[in-house]
Amino acid sequence: MNILEKYGFDKDEIQEYIDNTPPKMQNLLEKHLPLVEVNLKYIQNLGIATYKEIFINYPDMFLMDASNFSEMFSKYETEELIEKLNNNFKLVEYL
């Protein structure tokens, strides 16, 4: 998925994504690339430094409808959410 370089992923991070994501999910993400990009851009622009870890470990999240994806994050106070996710990206499971 070459598009990841556009979002700051280095070769090791892209390889980690490839190694950890089943081929069927990779194909699905590529098929819905415009949606994935909107969601990836949203989380990156929020200022969440762990957006790469979130994408690598929870790629299925990025297939959510863009409005539902942003709503999931906007339910919380932005600064507090960013701080918590930057400290522990796995908290994204509980949003």
C-alpha positions as CSV (number, residue, x, y, z in Angstrom):
1,M,0.0,0.0,0.0
2,N,2.2,2.8,-1.3
3,I,-0.2,5.5,-0.2
4,L,1.0,5.0,3.4
5,E,4.3,6.8,2.6
6,K,2.2,9.9,1.9
7,Y,1.1,9.8,5.5
8,G,4.6,9.4,7.0
9,F,4.9,5.7,7.2
10,D,8.5,4.4,6.7
11,K,9.4,1.1,5.1
12,D,9.5,-0.7,8.4
13,E,6.1,0.5,9.4
14,I,4.7,-0.5,6.0
15,Q,6.2,-3.9,6.4
16,E,4.7,-4.2,9.9
17,Y,1.3,-3.4,8.4
18,I,1.8,-6.0,5.7
19,D,3.0,-8.6,8.2
20,N,0.1,-8.0,10.7
21,T,-2.8,-7.5,8.3
22,P,-4.4,-10.5,6.6
23,P,-4.3,-10.3,2.7
24,K,-8.1,-10.2,2.6
25,M,-8.2,-7.0,4.8
26,Q,-5.4,-5.5,2.8
27,N,-7.4,-6.0,-0.4
28,L,-10.5,-4.5,1.3
29,L,-8.5,-1.4,2.4
30,E,-7.1,-0.9,-1.1
31,K,-10.5,-1.3,-2.6
32,H,-11.8,1.5,-0.3
33,L,-8.7,3.6,-0.5
34,P,-10.5,7.0,-0.7
35,L,-12.4,6.3,2.5
36,V,-9.3,4.9,4.2
37,E,-7.4,8.1,3.3
38,V,-10.2,10.4,4.6
39,N,-10.1,8.6,8.0
40,L,-6.3,8.4,8.1
41,K,-6.1,12.1,7.3
42,Y,-8.7,12.9,10.0
43,I,-6.9,11.1,12.8
44,Q,-3.5,12.5,11.7
45,N,-4.9,16.0,11.6
46,L,-6.3,15.6,15.1
47,G,-2.7,15.5,16.3
48,I,-2.7,11.9,17.5
49,A,1.0,11.0,17.2
50,T,0.2,7.3,17.4
51,Y,-2.0,7.3,14.3
52,K,0.4,4.8,12.6
53,E,0.2,2.3,15.4
54,I,-3.6,2.7,15.4
55,F,-3.7,2.0,11.6
56,I,-1.3,-0.9,11.8
57,N,-3.1,-2.6,14.7
58,Y,-6.7,-1.6,13.9
59,P,-6.9,-1.3,10.1
60,D,-10.6,-2.3,10.0
61,M,-11.5,0.9,11.8
62,F,-10.5,2.9,8.8
63,L,-13.2,1.2,6.8
64,M,-15.9,3.0,8.9
65,D,-18.0,5.6,7.3
66,A,-16.1,8.9,7.6
67,S,-18.9,10.6,9.6
68,N,-19.1,7.7,12.0
69,F,-15.3,7.6,12.3
70,S,-15.0,11.3,13.2
71,E,-18.0,11.1,15.5
72,M,-16.2,8.3,17.4
73,F,-13.4,10.7,18.3
74,S,-15.5,13.9,18.7
75,K,-17.5,12.4,21.6
76,Y,-14.5,13.2,23.8
77,E,-12.7,16.3,24.8
78,T,-10.0,16.6,22.1
79,E,-6.9,17.5,24.1
80,E,-7.6,14.8,26.7
81,L,-8.3,12.2,24.0
82,I,-5.1,13.1,22.1
83,E,-3.1,12.8,25.3
84,K,-4.5,9.4,26.2
85,L,-4.1,7.9,22.7
86,N,-0.6,9.3,22.5
87,N,0.2,7.6,25.7
88,N,-1.5,4.3,24.9
89,F,-2.9,3.8,21.3
90,K,-4.7,0.6,22.4
91,L,-7.3,2.8,24.2
92,V,-8.8,3.4,20.7
93,E,-10.6,0.0,21.2
94,Y,-12.8,1.6,23.8
95,L,-14.0,4.7,21.9
